[in-house]
Amino acid sequence: MNEFALSLLLLGALSTGGRLPFWSTAGQWGLMPEGSGALALVQAGTQYDPAKDFQWKWGVSLGADYDTGLPAGSGNDRTAHFGLMVDELYGSVRWKALSLELGMKRFDRDFYGAGTPTLGSLSTTGGNIIWSGNARTMPGYALRLDPVAIPGTGRHVWLYGSWGDYRTLDNRYVKGALVHRAEAGLRIDFLKRLSLTLGFEHDAMWGGNHPRYGQLAVTLPNYFRVITGQAGSSEAPVNDRNNVIGDQRGRQLLRLDWRGDGWRLTLQHDRPFEDVSSLFFRNFPDAVNTMAFSLDDKDAWVTDVVYEFQYTRYQSGMINTSTKEEESKERSFLERLRYYLSIQDGGDNYFNNWEYKSGWSHYARTVGNPLFFPAGTRAGTWPSLPLQGIENNRVRAHHLGVGGKLLQKFPYRLMLTYSENYGIPKERYTGPNPWNKPWGTVAEVPLRQVSGAFTGEIPFRNLTLVYGIYADRGHVLCDNFGATLGLRCQIR
């Protein structure tokens, strides 16, 4: 039968700086207040019944946050704020490996520690550089296919995928923009212990009410252009006609899993693409590279260790020689492909777009990689609405995540992140400008940043004490120390 669960979380947060430290808000689905304050979250729902072919489930998650603000004249003025939020509100039906979701639902994440998702992922991105769980959810639908064995492969090759469409709800530059998401992947089981996963994901933001062009046409022909990555029609904005309709991007995934006796090792290469040049690997080595070690015994002092190396500085180089006049001429797909591969089309500028100026964000938080800081982060003016895109997407970072159970009873999560931040291709944070110069000829100067967190839970029957301590030190985020303390009540 479908198991019902109800939980209520009451959480308080304090910081010494103007805002809460990085890891107290990053990867929290956009629910935490910006500064010292409180969060209340009530969640209810059911889970699938694995004993049945036809199943259903539903979920509701409602939140309220309070931010105490900052006094006038503090240099970072922010008035007190109280807000109500719909985190999840969905229904889902499933028949064998096929499922349909309707409403607002969180995406699945990976690399949890100590077997508990309530503490969050040990990865900076939750295993997905495009959808990291850093921003509020969007309403829509998703048709999903769980891994199914391809006939004739002896259950060695498995296919999975999804297809969905969503709508943004926030105050953004192009209001009411739509989002399309499609993914497909193959998992190849070479041995009982070794598997290889190859994945591809395509995401596109389109439609909406543009401040300059008005309501952008949402039609079947335009939807076909979106899902096939074509340029806009003659009625579309100039940038859409010269490139592709809307704001399109995606990721390509390479993953190896080795299952030992009582442990598992994962190596993952998660690389973004923003245009044709990066789609065809010309932005290598940009990616989030993850190595994760996990024990089957989730009651050990250390059960999971994740190390990540992020590098997104190259972006197909810092030279762009493409000409929009040439690109706009009508030509076949192969002709356009040859053209794109013949030019230097650098400066991919991940998560930013000329027409959709709020970029890959929702409610002023980056939808994908949280180390891609939104505009106004360094200046302390975030979130000035509507958000004007991403101010930092050229990053080199090292990250360590450790999970386990203190005294083999109490789950914890340790997060340590060191990053070197270079801004965006045409707007560096500091130092000499590398734009339109051969790669490697400019000695760039980064802004260094260190962020850490130690969070945990102390369960007692139906009550769980949740706590966290956090710190930032560096030159992008203000030097800051913070703490959270809360109580979760669960009924099953």
N, C-alpha and C positions, 0 to 999 in steps of 0.2 A: 504494500500500500504506500501511498505518497506520505512521506514523513513531514509533519508540520513543525516549524521552528519559529520562535518569536524572541527577539532580543531588543534591549534598550540600553544605549550607551550614553552616559553623561560624562563629559570630559572638560577639564579646565586647562588652559594654556597660558604660560607666562614667558616673557622674553626681556632681555636687558636692552635690546635694540628697538628700532622702530617697527620691525616686522619679526614674525616668527622665523627661526632658522630654517635653512633649506630643507633638510630631511624631515622636518616636522610637518611640512605641507606638500612636498613633492611626492608623487605617486599615491596621493590620498583622494583621488577622484574629484579634486576641486572642492572638497567639503570643508576643510579647515579654514578658520578665520585668518585674515592677513596678519594680524598682530595679536597681542595678549587678549584673551577672551575665553569663550566657551563654545562647546558643540554638543548638541543633543541629536541622537540618531536612533530612530526606531525602525526595525527591520522585521518583516514577516514573510513567510512563503513556504513552499513545498519543494521537494526534490523528485526527480524521476524515480520510478519504481523499476529497478533493473530486471525484475522477474517477468516483465510484460513487454510484448512487442510494441503495442500501442500505449503511449504514456502521455502524461501532461503534467505541467507544473506552472506555478505563478509566483510572483514576488513583488513586494512593495518595500521601499526604503525611503523614509522621509526624514529630512534633517532641518535643524534650525541652528544658526551660528550667531554669536554675538562678539563683536570686535569693540574693545574699549576706546579705540582711536588714540590720537595724540593731540595735545593741546596746541592752540594757535601759537605761532612763533617758535615752534620746536625745530624748524628746518625741514620737517617732513610731515606737514599738517595732514591729519586725517580725522574726520569726525567719527563719533561712535556709530556703529552700524548693527542692525539686527535684520537677519534675512531668513526666509523660509525656502527650502530647496526640495525638489523631487529628485532623488538620486536614482531610484529604480521604480518602475511601474510597468510590469510586463506579464504576458501570458505566453506559454510555449507548448507546442504539441510535438510529439516525436513518434515516428514509426520506424522501428529498427534503427538504421544508421542515419535516417533523414529526419530533420527537425525544422520547424518554422517558429520564429520568435517575432512577437509583435509588441511594440512599446519601447520603453527606455530600460536598457539592460547593460550591465557592465560586461566588458569583454574579458575572456579568460586570460589569465597571466601565468607565467611559469617561474620556476626557481624559488619556490617557497621554502622556508626553513622550518625544521622541527615538525613538518607535516601540518602546520596551521596557517591558513590564509589570512587570519585576522591581523597578524603582524605585518603583512605585506610581503612583497617579493624581495629577495636578496639582490636582485639585479637592478641596475639604474633604470632600465627600460621595461622591466617585467618580461623581457624576452622578445619585445617587439618595438623596434625603433620608431614605428609610425603610430601605433596605438599603445601607449605606455600605461594608461590608467592615471595620468597626471591631470586630466581635465574632466569637467562634468559630462555626463552621458547625454546622448542625443536621441530623440524619438525616431522610430523607423521600424523597418522589418529586416529580417535576415533569414535566408534559407540556407541551411547548413547540411553538409554531408560529412559525417564522421568517417574515419578511415575504413574503407572496404577493400577486400582482396580482389584484385583484377583476375578474372577467370583465365585459367591456363598458365598461371605463374606459380602454382603450388603454394599459394599463400605467402609468397616472398615479396610481392609488389603490391602496395596499398595506395589507394587514391583517396584524397580528401579535398574539401573546398567549401566555399561559401559565396553568397551573393546577397547584397543588401543595399538599401538606400535609406538615408537619414536626412533630418533637417536641423539646422542650427537654430538656437533660441536666444542667443545673447545679443547685446548691443555691440554690433560690429560694423565695419565699413560698408560691406555689402550685406544688408540685413536680410534674414531669412534664406541665406544660401543653403543649397542642397549638397549632400555628400553621398557619393557612390563608392561602394567598397566591394571588391571581388578578389578572391584568393583561390589558388589551386596548388596542390602539392603532391609529391610522390614520396612514399617511405619504402625503402628497399631493405628487406631483412636478408642480409647475406648469410649470416650464421645465426645460431640461437642467441648469441651474445651481441652481435654487431648489427647496427642499422644505420642507413644513410637517408636523410630527408632533404629533398630539394623543393623549395617553396617559392612562389611568386605571388605578389600582392599588388593590386592596382587601386589607387584611391584618387578621387576627383571631387573638387568643390565647384559647383556651377549654379546657374540660376540666381535668384535673389533680386533685391531692389538695390541697384547701383546708384550712388549719388549723382553721377554724371549722365548715365545712359538710361536711368529709370529701371522699370521692371524688365529683367532679362528673360527672354522667351523660354518657357519650359514646355517643350514639345517632343513628340516621339522622334522626329528627325534629329533634334539636338541631343536627345538622350542617346541615340545611336552614335552620334559623333563623340559623346562623352565616353561611352564604353569601348569605343574603338580608337580613341586617342586622335581624332581628326581635328582639323582647324574649324573655326566657327563659320557660319554662313555670312552672306553679305550684310545682314542686319546686326551682326555681332560686333562688340567693341574691337577696335583696331588690333589690340594685342592678341585677342582671340583669333582674329583672321590671320595674323602673321605667324602664329605658333599653333597652339591647340586650344580648343574651347575650354574655358574654365581654368582652374588651378589644379594641375594633375601631378601626381607623384606616386611612389610605391616603394617596394623593397624586394630584394632577392635574398633567399635564405639557403644556407648550406649548413647542415648539422650532422654530426656523428654521435651516436650513443653506443657505449659499451657497457653491458650489464655483467658485473662480476658476481661472485658469491657473497651476497649481502651488501653490495655497493653498486654504484652507477657513476659513470664518467661521461660528461657531455662536452663536446666542443662545438661552438656555434659561431658562424660568420653571418652577420645580419647587416646587409649593405643597402643604403638608400639610393633611389634614383629620382631625379627631378626633371630630366629632359632626355632627348635621344642620346646625347653623348654619355650620360651616366647609365642609361638603360643598357648600352653596349659596353659597359665596364671601363669607360674612359676616365672614370673618377676613382679607380683603384689607386691607393689602398683604403679609401674611406669606408668605414664600417664600425660596428660595435662587435668586438670579438670577445666571446664568453667561454670560460672554462669553469665547469661546475662539477663538484664531487659531492655525492650524496650517499649516506648510509641508509639501509633499510630499517635499521633500529632507530626509531625517532625518539627514544628516551635517553640517548647518550648525551654527554656534556656538549659535544660538538657533533651535529648530525649532517650539516651542509656547509660547504665552503664554495663561494663564487668569486672568481677574479675576472674583471673585465678591463679590456684596453680599448678605448674609443679613440678614433682618429678620423676627423672630417675636415682637415685643413685643405686638402688638394682641390676638390670640387672641379675636376676635369681641367685643372690649371687656372691661372689668373689672366689668360688672354682670350678674348672673344672676338673673332673676325667675321662672324656671320652678318649678313646684310638682310634686313627685313624685306627690301624690295625683291631680292631674289627668292626669298622663302615664300612670298605671297603669290608668286606665279603658280598657275595650275600645272600640276605635274603628277605623274604616277607615283605610287608608293615607293617603287624601287628607285626612281629618280630622286625623290626626296631623301630616301635613305642614303644613297650615294653622296648627295650633297651634304647632309649632316655629318657623315663620316669623313668628308674631305676638309672640313673647316676646323678651326680651333674654337670650340664652343664651350669655353670655360666659365668659371664663376657661377656654378649651379645655384648657389644661394638657397640652400635647403630651407623649406617651410615658408618661403616668402614668395610673393607674386605681385606683379605690377598692378593688376586690376583688383584682385582680392587682397587689399592692403593689410587686413588683419591677419593674413597668413594662416598657417595651420594651427589655429588656436580655437578655444571655446571658453567663454566666460573669462577671457584674458589670460588663460593658462595654456601653455603649449600642449597640444594633443599628444604629440610624440615625445621624443627624447627630452626629459626635463632639463638636461644640461644645455639645451638650446634656449637661452633666456629670452623672455619676451621684452619688447621695447619698454624702456623706462626702468629696467632693473637696476642698472648701475647708478643712474641719476637719482633713484629713489622716488621717481614720479609714477611708477607702476602702481595700480592699473589706471592710467589715464585713458578714458573710453571715448570713442572706439579705439581699440588697440591698433597701433601702427606697425604690426608685424613682429618679427624676431630680430633682436639686436645682436645675437651671438650664435652662430652656427658653425664656426671654424674652431674646433676643439681638439685638444689632445688630453686624454684623461686616463687615470688609473683608478680602479675601484675594487674594494674588497668588501664582501658581504659574508658574514658568518652567522649561522643559526644553530640552535641546540636547546638543551634544557638544563638550567642550573639545578644542581642537586638531583639531576635526572627527573625533575618534576615540573619545573617552571620554565616555559618557553621564553626565549629571548632572541633578539636580532641585533647584530652589530653592523653598522654601515660606515665605511671610511672612503672618502672620495677626494682625490687630488686632481685638479684640472688646470690646464693652461688655455686661456681664452683669448681669441684673436678678433672677435667681432664678426662682421660679414665681409664678403669679398671687396666691396667698394668702400666700406666704412669700417676701418680698423679701430680697435680700442685705443691703441697707442703705438708709437714707433713709425718707421718708414712704411710707405704704402706699396704693397706688392702688385697692385692692379695693373694689368697690361704689361707686365714685365715677365721675362722667362722664369719658369719655376726654379727655385733654388738660388737665384741671384740676389735676393733681398733677405737680409738678416732681420727677420721679424721679431718683435718684442711682445710677449704675451702678458696678460694679467693673470696672476696665479691665485688659486682659490682652494681652500681645504674645508670640507664639510664632514661632520661626523654625527652619529646617532647611536644610542643604545636604548632599545625599547624592550619591554617584556610584559608578561602576564603572570599573575598569581591566582590560579583558580581555587575556588572553595565552593563545592557543591554547585548551585546554580548562579553563583556570583563570581565575577572575575575582576580583580584589581589590575588595571592597565596603567603603565607608567612609561615615561621616556625622558631622556636628557639629550640635548642637542647643542651643537656648537658650529659656528662659521668663523673663519679667519681668512682674510685675503683682500683683494683689491677690486672685486666686482660686487660681492655682497658685503654689507657692513659687518665688522667684527661683532659677534653676537653669541649669547648663551641663552638657552631656553629649556623649559621643562613642561611636561604634560602629566596630568594625573586624572584618572577616571575610574568609573565603575560600570561594568557591563552585567546585566541581568539576562539570563537565558532560560527559556521555557521550551521544552520539547514534548 
